[in-house]
Amino acid sequence: MNEKAFTLVELIAVIIIVALIVLISSPIISGSMSKAREKTYEQQAYSIETAAKKWALYNDILDSEYCVSLNKLKEDGYIEDDIINNPIDKSEMNGSVILEFSNNSYKATYQEKQCD
């Protein structure tokens, strides 16, 4: 008998072990990717909020609350990308930023909806 080949039982055992490793690691990898997408979204929102603060400073917006759209920030050159994709669901980010001015500083909050 040829002793150099694997038996069918050994091949099936290896396939089962590999399948178990894939089943165990898939949720872990999926969770890591989801967290990375959320972190990327937060970083994009922060960059948009920073651009809105710069826009408000340049335009002397001193209202206690003011809403500026992403389109306005793009038109005025504060955001360079024409299309900003949401990393979570791949949709286009086309919301707005609520600017609150108090104590000589701005607080900016990105929201997915347009200004009212």
C-alpha positions in Angstrom: 0.0 0.0 0.0 1.2 3.5 -0.8 2.0 5.3 2.5 2.7 8.7 0.8 -0.9 9.8 0.3 -3.5 11.1 2.7 -6.5 9.0 3.5 -10.1 10.3 2.9 -10.7 10.5 6.7 -7.6 12.7 7.1 -8.7 15.1 4.3 -12.2 15.3 5.8 -10.8 16.1 9.2 -8.6 18.9 7.8 -11.6 20.3 5.9 -13.7 20.3 9.1 -11.0 22.0 11.1 -10.6 24.7 8.5 -14.4 25.2 8.3 -14.5 25.6 12.1 -11.7 28.2 12.1 -13.6 30.2 9.4 -16.9 30.0 11.4 -15.2 31.2 14.5 -13.2 34.0 12.9 -15.9 35.4 10.6 -17.9 37.3 13.2 -14.7 38.6 14.8 -13.5 40.0 11.4 -16.9 41.3 10.6 -17.1 43.1 13.9 -13.7 44.7 13.4 -14.7 45.9 10.0 -17.9 47.4 11.3 -16.0 49.2 14.1 -13.5 50.5 11.6 -16.4 51.9 9.4 -17.9 53.6 12.4 -14.6 55.1 13.3 -14.1 56.4 9.8 -17.6 57.9 9.8 -16.8 59.7 13.1 -13.5 61.0 11.6 -15.3 62.3 8.4 -18.0 64.0 10.5 -15.3 65.6 12.6 -13.5 66.9 9.5 -16.8 68.3 8.2 -17.5 70.0 11.6 -14.0 71.5 11.5 -14.6 72.8 8.0 -17.9 74.3 9.1 -16.2 76.1 12.0 -13.6 77.6 9.6 -16.5 78.7 7.3 -18.3 80.3 10.3 -15.2 82.2 11.4 -14.5 83.5 7.9 -18.1 84.6 7.4 -18.5 86.1 10.8 -21.4 83.9 11.8 -22.2 85.0 15.4 -25.7 83.6 15.7 -26.4 81.5 18.7 -27.4 78.7 16.3 -26.9 78.5 12.6 -27.2 75.6 10.1 -24.9 75.3 7.1 -25.2 72.6 4.4 -22.4 70.4 3.0 -23.2 71.8 -0.4 -22.5 75.3 0.8 -19.2 74.2 2.4 -18.3 72.5 -0.9 -19.2 75.6 -3.0 -17.1 77.8 -0.8 -14.1 75.5 -1.0 -14.1 74.3 2.6 -14.6 70.7 1.6 -12.6 69.6 -1.4 -14.4 66.3 -2.3 -17.5 66.6 -4.6 -18.9 63.4 -3.2 -18.4 62.2 0.4 -19.5 58.6 0.9 -20.7 57.3 4.2 -18.4 54.4 5.0 -21.1 52.6 7.0 -23.7 52.2 4.2 -21.9 53.6 1.2 -24.5 56.3 0.7 -23.6 59.9 -0.1 -23.2 62.1 2.9 -25.2 65.2 2.1 -26.4 66.6 5.4 -25.6 69.7 7.3 -23.8 71.1 10.3 -25.5 72.9 13.2 -23.2 75.6 14.5 -23.7 77.0 18.0 -21.8 80.1 19.0 -21.3 80.9 22.7 -18.4 82.1 24.9 -16.5 83.2 21.8 -16.3 79.7 20.4 -18.2 77.4 18.0 -19.6 74.0 18.7 -20.4 72.1 15.5 -22.5 69.0 15.1 -22.9 67.1 11.9 -26.4 65.8 11.1 -27.6 63.6 8.2 -30.6 65.8 7.4 -30.6 69.1 5.5 -31.1 72.5 7.1 -34.7 73.4 7.8 
